[in-house]
Amino acid sequence: IGNVGIAADTVLSDYYVSAAGAVGVNSRMIRAQACTLTTIVMTNTVATARYVKLYVTATTPTAGSGTPVLVLALPAAATLAFPLALSGFDFSNGIGMTMTLGPANNNVTATATIADVVLMSVFT
């Protein structure tokens, strides 16, 4: 009951519309420092599934290398609000992501369409 204030510098968000192309194009940093992921919502705008892989890293990951801490299957033409624990998910060095057409950690199959996934994340 009442108002609950949130300091503007404690909640940060990231909005991403994916790019298409060769292997590695769909790799990016979401946040390059330690943080806690509290919300992630993704929308797939195309007719084939996508796999978003999140890494604990302070540098941009390379698709097919390393081990993601979360592999999120995004069904065709769907929106997924991934449930996280109330306390969030800790990323001690930062959050990096890749997106491929296959779920395996070593998959490097890049997407072939532009703006196929929209991702919104909130972290503290």
Secondary structure, DSSP 8 states (H G I E B T S, - for coil): -------TTT-EEEEEE---SSTTTTEEEEESS-EEEEEEEEEE-SSS-EEEEEEE-SS---TTSS--SEEEEE-TT-EEEE---TT-EEESS-EEEEEESS-STT------SSS-EEEEEEE-
